[in-house]
Amino acid sequence: MVPSPSLTRRGLLQAALLVPWREPAAGFALFGPPKYPSDFSHFDYVNPQAPIGGELWLTPATRNASFDKLNPFTLRGTAPPGLMSLVFETLMTPSWDEPNSVYGLLAERMEVDADRLGVRFWLHPLARFADGSAVDAAAVCHSFAALSGDGAAPSLRAQYADLVAARALAPRLVHFTFRRADRELPLIAAGLPVFSPRWGGGAALQELVGQPPLASGPYRIERQRGQRDIVYARRADYWGWQLPSRRGQYNFARIGYKLYRDGTAQLEAFKAGEFDLIQAFVAREWVRQYRGGGFDDGALLKRELPNHNPAGFQGFVMNLRRPLFHDVRVRHALALALDFQWLNRMLFYGQYKRIHGYFANSPYEARGRAAGPELALLEPWRAQLPAAVFGELPTLPSTAPPGSLRANLLAARALLREAGWHYRDGALRNARGDAFIFEYLESQGSLAPVIAPYARALDILGIRLIYRQVDFAVYQQRLEVFDFDMTTTGYAGSPSPGNELVDLFGSAAAMQDGSDNLWGVHEPAIDALIGAVLGARTDEALRAACHALDRVLVCGWYSVPHWYAAAHRVAWRAHRFGMPQRLPLYYEPQAWAAACWWREGEA
């Protein structure tokens, strides 16, 4: 369907074509049948005979020094790692072997309404919360009301915005009503975390802070230490051990997480044996510091595991709420000043690939010139979009010979002059005489080696970048109210982009404190293209809509794109752990270890 400029975003979504009705099923896939049949016994990437017992100690990928709440659903504060995956459960659960499919968990089967405006879930008769009470339709309705209400984080409210209501049709049957027909909404409903109305004595969601969750997952919180470490104990009374979607998983008697303030302390603690697995995100550390001692004698294994996950996006974000970044030519110039090839050679040891758009390492990334269905989606917006959208997709220039940073900076200077910025009195200034000065904000300090050469390149243009590192809590608070000029953001790629785009790039999210639209993007054309993504009824239509959206975002120069790793860099303690021979296709190493590994030598 081709969007019309006269249509509202809501009207666009309501006009989406419907996909065929599906019969009640234990598995559900967006496009085509799910991989596993209704009588499958376990996922292919697990060992159904894995021994039970032992401990696994991990450290979170994000270097938060502490946590201050046990509620992962509210905006304020930081929840401990592992809480969502180990303690809470959803109605259905995804397979890591395929995109866009879910299988029975709290709900044993699901049925999409014939008009695609709702979905029913039949809850498993054995499903129980940790206190032994049944997971019933009333608990599902309570969870939905809480997670879509004012007490939940804005990103959750946005995620569930098109789920109008949840209604108990019977003790074990719940029906969700949708605002519109959308291929992804059944999966969003299937991914709803469910918790007991008795959690915290029935307190409102925003009032639940330190009360241990009352949920249905395979682990419970056993102990905490100073809001720095947390240990989860495997529940022998967990209701779902024999489910096909759980068999062979979560085999450790205890899973613990240790938190560290900085990367150096974290790595040294790993070498000293304080925890068992670590994932490296800094190439320099991987090459230069993951060596010696236990690595040389084989006590510590260092591996680069295949990474087929869509890379999503990472980059420097310019806050469009600041007048300094309103002109697309200014934003383009700032992107030209980053010398990725030098960084990759000198700092990253050649381990990264450049990100050019917002769907990196996936089939949804735009390339070349728009044509066919993609062009048809863009045509109604031709007058409002940059001309570059309809030409060959611009790419970030390389500084590898014959390219050079000097040539890129000359191009940047020309763009800045066109935008009214000229060098005089020792700085780049606009017509009012204001100097071009902005602040880069971060909390961890990990990007300081990248910011330094970037700032030097900008200085050649007469632009002053002020680097400011603040405490993580202050950083989070400032981002929640968009009090920054430039910072770094990133999001994981999705095998099926959908509703998350509303919170990332939708106009309404740009005005909502705490949303993920850090850019402040507020464009009707982008809203309409997000609508086309959500309304796609085939994979081909989804690709066309994502290509069009990616193209518009790229040509808007809203970011200075970074890079991504083509492999998971992981180290762990040898001789302690067993793991299935087959890797899943889409996974994160820590979640994979917690779910699929086992302790060697256990009975």
N, C-alpha and C positions, 0 to 999 in steps of 0.2 A: 504494500500500500504506500502511495506517495503522499507525504504530509503536505498540507496546504498551510501557507502562512496565516490564514484567517482562523485556523483551528486552535483552540486552547490545548495545552498539554493534556489536560484531563480528557478532552474530547478525542484527541489522537489515540489515547490509550483505550478508550471505550470502543473506538472503531476498529481495534485490532481483530484480525480474522481468527476464527476459532480453530482449534485442533481437534482431532477425533476423540470421542469419549473413550475412556478406559474402564474396563471391568475391575471389580475389586481385586487387589493383587498384594502379595507379600513384598514385591519389589516394584519400583516405579522408576521410569526413565523419561527424560524430556523428549528425546528423539529416538524412536525405535524401541525395541524390547531391551530390558536390562540384561546384563551379561549372565547373571546367575539365575537358574530356574527356581521355581517355587519350592522345590524339594531339596535345595542345596544343603549341604551339611556344614560347610565352613568356607571362609574366604581362602583363595588359593595362596595368599601370601602369609598364612599363619601355619603353625604346627599344632594340630589338634591334640597331639600327645605330649605337649610341652610339660615338663615338670613344674610343680608349684613350690614356691618358697624363696628365701633369700631376699636381699635388698638391692635396690637400684637407687643411686644418688645422682641427681642431675643439678644443673644450674640453668636459670632462665636465659633465653637468648637475649632479652633486653636486660641491661645492667641496672636494674632498680636496686637500690641499696636496702630497701625494706618494703613491707606492705603494712597497710593500716586498716584493712577491713576484710571481712569474709563474704562480701556481697559483690559479685562481679558485674552486676547489672545496673549500678548507679554511676553517675558521672564523677562525683567527688571521690578522691582517694585512690589507692592502689590495692588491688586484690592479689593474693599470692598466686604463684604459678601452679599449674596442675589442677586448680580447683574446678574449672569448667569441664575438663575431659575425664577426671577421675571421680568426681562427686555428683555432678549433674548428668542427666540423660535427656535425650530428645525423643520425640515421637517415633521417628525413623532415623536410621544412621546411614551415612554414605559408605560406599566401597572405595578404597584407595586404588582399585584396579581400573576404574573407568570414570569418566566425567558424568555429572548430572544424573546420578542414579542413587536411590535410597532403598534400604531394606528394613524389615520389621525390627523394632526394638520395644519401646513402651507400647506402641501400636503394632498389632500383629498383621494388619493389612489396611489398605486405604482405597478409596474410590472417589474419583473426580466426577462432579456433577456433569450431566449431559450438556449443559449450557456453559460449562467451564467457569461458573460463577461461585463455585464452592467445592469443598472436599470433605469427605467423611473419614474418620479414623475409628477402627475397632480396637480398643485397648486390650492388651494381653491379659488374660484372666489371672495370671500369676504375678503380674507387675506389682511391686510393693516398695514403699518408701522404707528408709532405714529403721523406722520405729515399728514396722510391720503393718502399717495401715495400707489400704489398697490405693493404687494409682488409678483414680476414677475420672470420669468426665468432669466432675465438679473441680477437681484439682487442675485439670488442663485449662478449664475456663478461668479459674483464679489466676493461673500463671500468665495466661494471655492478657487478662485485664491489667495485671501489674506491669508486664513488660511493654505494653502499648500505652500505658498511662503516664501521667506527668512525673511520677517518681523515678522512671527509668531514664537511662542515658539517652540523649537525643538521637544517637545513631541507631539505638534499638527502636525508638518510636518511629524513626524514618523507615526502618526495615519492615515494620509491621503496619505501616500506614494504610496499605491497601487491603489488609485483613479487617473487614468491618466488624465482625462479631464472631465469638465462639459460643456455641449453644449445646448443652447436654441433651441429647435425644433419648438417651437411656443411660444407666449407670456406667456402661462401658462403651458408649457410642457418642462421639462428639462431632459436630459439624461446624466448619468454618465458612463464613460468607465473605466473598471477595467484592471489592468495589468495582472491579472490572474483570474482563477475561484476559488472563495473562498466563503464559506458559510456565512462568517461574513460581507463581504464588503457591501451587500445591507443594513445591519443594520448600518454600519458606515456612509454610505451616508445618511441614514435616520436621523442620529443624527447630521447632519451638522447644526451649528448655522447660522442663516441668519440675515444680517443687511443691511441697506440701503447704496448704493454707495454714498449717500449725507452726510453720517456721517462725521462730521468735514470738510464739504465743499469739500469732495472728496479726502482728504489727504490720503497718504499711511498709512497702518495699523500701522507701527512702529512709525509714527508721531502723532498718536491719543493717547493722554495721559489724559488730563483733560476735553476733550470735551464730554458732555453727549451723550451716545449712541443713535443712531436713529435705533430702532428695533421695534418689533411687539408685545412684551409681555404684560401681563395684568397689569403691573405697570410701573410707570415712577419715576425717581429720583425727589423727591420733595425738599429736602434740605440736606445739609451736615453741620456738625459743626466741624471745626478744624481737618478734616480728622480723627476724632475719632468716630463720630456718623453719621449715614446715615438713611434717612427716604424715603420709597417708597410709593407713593400714587396710589390707585387703579384707573384704567382708566375706566370711565363710557363709553367712546367711543371705548373700546377694541372690536375688530372685532369678537372674538371667544367665547363669553360667552355662546352661545347655542350649541357649539360643544359637542358631547358625551364625548370626552376626556377632556373637561373643565367644564362641568356642575357640580355644587356643590363644586367647588374648588375656592380658592383664594377669600375668603369671607370678609376679613378685609379691611376697608377703608384705613388703613395705616399699614405698616409693617416696624418697625424700628430695627436697630442693634446698640448696644453699644459695644465698644471695650475697653478692659482692659489690662493692662500690665502684670498682674500676677493673679494667681488663687485665692489668698486670697482676693484681692480687688474685683474680679469678684463675688465671693460667697457672700461677705458682701453686695455688691451692690444689688444682688438678694434678700437677706433677707430684705434690706431696701426698696424694691419696685421699683428699677430703671428699671427692666425688668421682663418678665413674665415666662420664661421657661429657665431651665438650664439642661444640661446633664453632669453628673459626669463621669470623666475618671480615677480618682484616687480613688482607693478603700478606702484608709485611710480617705480621706475627706468624702466620702459617708457615712461611718460608724460613724465617730466621729464629723464631723462638720455640717452635714445635720440633725440638731436636735435643740431642744429648741425653744423658741419664737413662731414664726408662725407655725412651724411644730407640736408643742404640742397643740396649740389651733385650729388646722384644717385650718388655713388660707393658709398654704402651704402644698401641697400634695407631697408625696415622693413615687415613684412607680418603680418597676422593670418590664419592659415590655418585652414580648417575642422577642428574637433576632434570626431570622432564616437566617440572612444575612451570606453568606460565609465570614469567618473571614479574608481570605487573609493571610497577613504576617505582623509581626512586629518583629524587633530584632536588635541587634548590628551588624553593617555592617563592615567587614574588607575590606579595600581598596586594591585590588590586584595590583594596580599600584605601591604600595610600596613593595620593595623586601622582607621586613620583613614577609609578609604574603603569599609568593609564595608557600611555602611547605604546602601540605594538612595536614600533621601531626601536624604542628604548629597550623593551624586553628582548627583542631579537639581538640587539647589540650586546647585552649582558650575557646572552647565551654564547655568542661568538668568542668571548674572552676566556672561556675555560679550555685549557689545553689537555684534552683527555689522553692523547697519545703520549705526551710527556709523563703524565701521572701514571699511566699504565706501565710505562717502561721503568720509571725511576722509583715509584712507590708501590706499585701493585704487582710487580714481577710478571707482567704480561698475563695475569690470570683473569682479567675481566673483558667483557664485551660491552660495547657502547649501547645504551638505550637511546632510541630516537623518538619513541612515541609512548603511548599509555597502555599498550597491550603487548609488551615485549615478550619475545619467545613464545608466541602463540599464533594460531591461525587467524586471529582477529586484528592483527597489526596491519595498518594500511601500508600500501606500497605503490610506487609508480603514479599513474594518472587515473583518476576516477572514471569508471565506465559502467555501463549496464545498470543494474539495480542500485548500486552505490551512487552513481551520478544522478539517478532519478530521485533519490532521497535528498540530494543536495540542491537540485535545480530550483525548487521553490524559494530557496533562501539566497539565491545568487546576489541579489542587491544588498543583502546585509552581511555577506561574508567577504573576507579578503580575496582578491583575485587569485592568490596563490593556491587557494583550495581547489581551483579548477584546472590547475596546471600540474606539472610533475611535482610530486611531493618533495618539499625541501628537506634536506638532510643536513646534519651538523658537519661542517667541513673538517677534514683531517689536517693535522699539522705534519703528517708524514710527507717526506719529499715527493713531489715538488711543492706540496702545501707547506705553510708555515704559520706560526702564531702572528708574525708581523702582518702577513696578508689578511688574516682574520681581523686583527685590530684595525687595520686600515678600512676594511669593510664596516666594522662597528663604528668607527669615527664618522664615516659618511652617513650612516643611519642616524647617529646622534645629531649631526648637523641638520639633517632634514627635519628632525623633531624639535629643532630650536635650541640645541645645546652647543655652546661654543667655549673654547678654552680661552680664559683671560684671567688676569690677576691670580695666577697660580692654581686655578681649579677650573673644572668644567662647570659652566654656569648657564642658566636659562635667561630669558629676556628680562626678568625681574632682578637678575644678579644673584639668585640663589645658587649656592654650590651644590653639586651632585654628591650628597653624602647619605649613606644608609647603613643600617646595623644588621649584621648577621647574628642570629640567636641560636644557641644550642646548649645542651646540658652536660653531655658526656665528654666533650673535648676530643672525641675520636676523629673528627674531621678537621681539626686544626692544621695538620700537615697539608690538607687539600686547600683549605682556605688561604693559606699563606701565599702560594704561587698565584692563585686566582686574584687575590688582592693586589699583588704586584702588577699583574696584567691590567687590572682596572685602573691602577694608579697611572699607568702610561697614558690612559685615555683622560686622565684628570679626575677620575672618580675615586672617592675615598670610601672604603669599606671598613666599618668598625666591627671588630670581632668581640662578641660578648658571650661568655659562658656563665650560666647561672645554675643554681641548685635545681634538681629535677622537679621538685614540687612547684617552684616558682615558674619553671619552664612550662609545665603542664597548665598552670593557672593562666599564664599569658597566652598560650595557644588557644585555650578555651574561649577567650574573649577577643582573639585575633589581634593581640597587642604585639605585633612584630612587623619588621620590614621584609626580611628574608629569613627563611629557615630551611631545614631539610625535612622532607616527608617521603613516605613510601607506602605502598600497599601491595599485598600479595596478589598475584594474578589469579583469575578465576577460569576454570575450564568452561564456564558458561557465564559470561558477564551478564549482569542483570540489575536488580534493585539497588545494589550497593552504589551504582553510578549516580543515583538520585542524591545520595548524601555526599558523594564526592564532588559532583559537578552541577547539581541542580540549583536553580536560582533561589528556591525557597531555603535551601540549606546554607546559602551564602549569608543569609541574614539570621541564622539560628546559632546562638552561642553553643559551643561544644560540638558542632557538626564537623565532618571531615573535609568540608569544602574550604580548606585553608587558603586556597587561591582567591576566593571571593568571586569565582566565575559566575556571571549573571547574564546569560545570553539566551534569548528565545529559541534560536536555532539549535543550540545545544540541548535545551529542554526537549525540543521536538525529536531530535535524534535519539536521545535517551528513551523517549516514548517508542520510537521505532525498534530499539533494542528490546524493550520489554514486550512489545507486541509481536515479535518475530515468531512464526509458527513452524519454521523449518530451520535447520542448521545453515542452509544457504542464505536465508533471509537474515538470520542473526549475524552472519559474517558480513553481509553487505552493510547492515546498520552499524556494526562496530567499526568497520573500515571508514565509513563516513564520519562517525563521531571522532575517531582517532585523527583523521585528516584535519578536521576543524580545530581540535585541540592543539595539534602540532603547529598549524599555521597561525594560531593565536600566540605562540611563544610565551606561554604562561609559566614556563619552568626552564631551568637549566638542567637538562637530563643528565643522569649519572651513568651507571653501569650495572651489570649483573654478572653473577658467577654461573658458569655452565655446569658446575658440579657442587655437591654438598661436601664441604671440608670438615671431616669429623675425626676425632681421636677418642679412643676408649681403652679401658684396661683389658689386656689380653688374658686369656685362659679363665676368665670369670663368667663369661656369658655365652649362651647359645642363641642362634638366630636362624630363622627360616632361610633356606637357600634362595628362595625367590623373593626379590624385592617387589614391593608394590610400585605401581606406575607413578602415582602422585602421593607424596608423603613429605613430612618434615622429620628430620632425624630423631629429635627428642621424643616426639609423639610416637614414632615408629618403635623406638626402643622401649618406651613405657608399655605399649600395647602388645608388641609381638616378640620381644626377647624373653629369655628365661635365664635363671642362674644355673650355671653348670655345677654338677655334683649333687643337685637336689634330688631327693627320692621321688 
